[in-house]
Amino acid sequence: MSRQFKKHTLFTFDLIYLIVIIVIAGFSGWMLFQSGLMFWLILTVVIGSMVFLSLFYILYSKIVLTSDSLICKTPFSVRKMDFSEIKTVGVYLGGFKTFPIVITPEKYDERRYILTKYIYISTIENHNLISAKSRKEYISFLYNRELFDLLQERISKH
């Protein structure tokens, strides 16, 4: 039996961000027709492509829990970790993935308004996100209490 969860969701901040990008792209398109400059056409195509790729990635990324492994599916890759290989499980706050703030278990359910909570799993013992050499060392995905409890339960069985 497998269960699927979203890897990312659209938050209010993300929607505001996307609306701003769409407005900028629309303004750029309008400037293109007004001035006839090639710069505005290129800017509009680039911004429109970024919005499309962001939405495509967010909507088609998912986490699949099977009886013996966790599979992270994105439009561009598939990564699998067996529960028996997982050595570290934790939660971090991240608005920007370059500076994750790992939080303690007591704070997992506290509500955060600006920073988003993510679950990370790794095959390395006591994995430190800041010193991670590559994204292949760990998998991170949006925090969901039901998913976290299910993940803990399946890891403890293996």
C-alpha positions as CSV (number, residue, x, y, z in Angstrom):
1,M,0.0,0.0,0.0
2,S,1.4,3.4,-0.9
3,R,0.3,6.9,0.1
4,Q,0.9,10.1,-1.8
5,F,1.6,13.6,-0.3
6,K,2.3,16.9,-2.0
7,K,6.0,17.9,-1.9
8,H,5.1,21.6,-2.1
9,T,1.9,23.6,-1.8
10,L,1.1,27.1,-2.8
11,F,1.1,29.4,0.2
12,T,-0.3,32.9,0.4
13,F,3.3,34.3,0.1
14,D,3.9,32.1,-3.0
15,L,0.6,33.3,-4.6
16,I,1.5,36.9,-4.0
17,Y,4.9,36.3,-5.5
18,L,3.4,34.7,-8.5
19,I,0.9,37.5,-9.0
20,V,3.7,40.1,-8.8
21,I,5.6,38.1,-11.5
22,I,2.6,37.9,-13.7
23,V,2.0,41.7,-13.3
24,I,5.6,42.4,-14.2
25,A,5.3,40.0,-17.2
26,G,2.1,41.8,-18.3
27,F,3.7,45.2,-17.9
28,S,6.7,44.0,-19.9
29,G,4.4,42.7,-22.7
30,W,2.6,46.0,-22.7
31,M,5.9,47.9,-23.0
32,L,6.8,45.7,-25.9
33,F,3.8,46.7,-27.8
34,Q,4.2,50.4,-26.9
35,S,7.9,50.7,-27.7
36,G,8.7,47.8,-30.0
37,L,11.9,47.0,-28.3
38,M,13.3,43.5,-28.4
39,F,14.5,43.7,-24.8
40,W,10.9,43.7,-23.5
41,L,10.0,40.7,-25.6
42,I,12.9,38.7,-24.2
43,L,12.1,39.8,-20.6
44,T,8.5,38.8,-21.0
45,V,9.4,35.4,-22.4
46,V,11.9,34.8,-19.6
47,I,9.6,35.8,-16.8
48,G,6.7,33.9,-18.3
49,S,8.9,30.8,-18.6
50,M,10.0,31.1,-14.9
51,V,6.4,31.3,-13.8
52,F,5.3,28.3,-15.9
53,L,8.3,26.2,-14.7
54,S,7.6,27.1,-11.0
55,L,4.0,26.2,-11.2
56,F,4.7,23.0,-13.1
57,Y,7.3,22.0,-10.5
58,I,5.0,22.8,-7.5
59,L,1.9,21.1,-8.9
60,Y,3.7,17.9,-10.1
61,S,6.0,17.2,-7.3
62,K,5.0,14.6,-4.7
63,I,6.1,12.2,-2.0
64,V,5.1,8.6,-2.1
65,L,5.3,6.4,0.9
66,T,5.4,2.7,0.2
67,S,5.7,-0.1,2.7
68,D,9.5,-0.2,2.5
69,S,10.6,3.2,1.0
70,L,10.0,6.9,0.5
71,I,10.0,8.1,-3.1
72,C,10.4,11.8,-4.0
73,K,9.0,12.4,-7.5
74,T,9.5,15.7,-9.3
75,P,9.0,16.5,-13.0
76,F,12.8,16.4,-13.4
77,S,13.9,13.5,-11.2
78,V,12.9,10.6,-9.0
79,R,14.8,9.8,-5.8
80,K,14.2,6.8,-3.5
81,M,15.3,6.1,0.0
82,D,14.6,2.8,1.8
83,F,13.4,3.2,5.4
84,S,16.2,0.8,6.5
85,E,18.8,3.3,5.1
86,I,17.4,6.4,6.8
87,K,19.6,7.5,9.7
88,T,18.4,11.1,10.3
89,V,14.9,12.6,10.4
90,G,14.2,16.2,11.4
91,V,12.3,19.4,10.7
92,Y,13.8,22.7,9.7
93,L,12.5,26.2,9.0
94,G,13.3,27.6,5.6
95,G,12.2,30.5,3.7
96,F,15.6,30.4,2.0
97,K,17.2,26.9,1.7
98,T,20.7,28.3,2.0
99,F,20.1,29.0,5.7
100,P,17.9,26.3,7.2
101,I,17.1,26.5,10.9
102,V,16.7,23.0,12.4
103,I,14.1,23.0,15.1
104,T,13.6,20.8,18.1
105,P,10.7,18.3,18.4
106,E,8.8,20.5,20.9
107,K,8.5,23.2,18.3
108,Y,7.3,21.0,15.4
109,D,3.7,22.0,15.8
110,E,4.2,25.7,16.5
111,R,2.7,27.9,13.9
112,R,5.2,29.9,11.8
113,Y,3.9,32.8,9.7
114,I,6.9,33.7,7.6
115,L,9.2,30.6,7.4
116,T,7.9,27.3,6.0
117,K,8.5,24.0,7.9
118,Y,10.1,21.1,6.0
119,I,10.9,17.5,6.9
120,Y,14.3,16.2,5.9
121,I,15.6,12.7,5.9
122,S,19.1,11.5,5.3
123,T,21.1,8.3,5.0
124,I,23.9,10.0,7.0
125,E,24.0,9.8,10.8
126,N,23.4,13.2,12.5
127,H,23.2,14.9,9.2
128,N,23.8,18.7,9.2
129,L,21.8,20.5,6.5
130,I,24.2,23.5,6.4
131,S,27.2,21.4,5.7
132,A,25.5,19.2,3.1
133,K,27.7,18.7,0.1
134,S,25.0,17.9,-2.3
135,R,21.2,17.5,-2.5
136,K,21.7,13.7,-3.0
137,E,22.6,13.3,0.7
138,Y,19.1,14.1,1.8
139,I,15.4,14.6,0.7
140,S,13.3,17.4,2.1
141,F,9.7,18.1,1.7
142,L,6.9,20.2,3.2
143,Y,6.0,19.4,6.8
144,N,2.8,17.6,7.4
145,R,2.1,16.2,10.9
146,E,0.3,13.1,9.5
147,L,3.2,12.4,7.1
148,F,5.8,12.9,9.8
149,D,4.1,10.5,12.2
150,L,3.7,7.9,9.4
151,L,7.3,8.3,8.4
152,Q,8.5,7.9,12.0
153,E,6.3,4.8,12.4
154,R,7.7,3.1,9.2
155,I,11.3,4.0,10.0
156,S,11.0,2.5,13.5
157,K,9.6,-0.8,12.0
158,H,12.7,-1.3,9.8
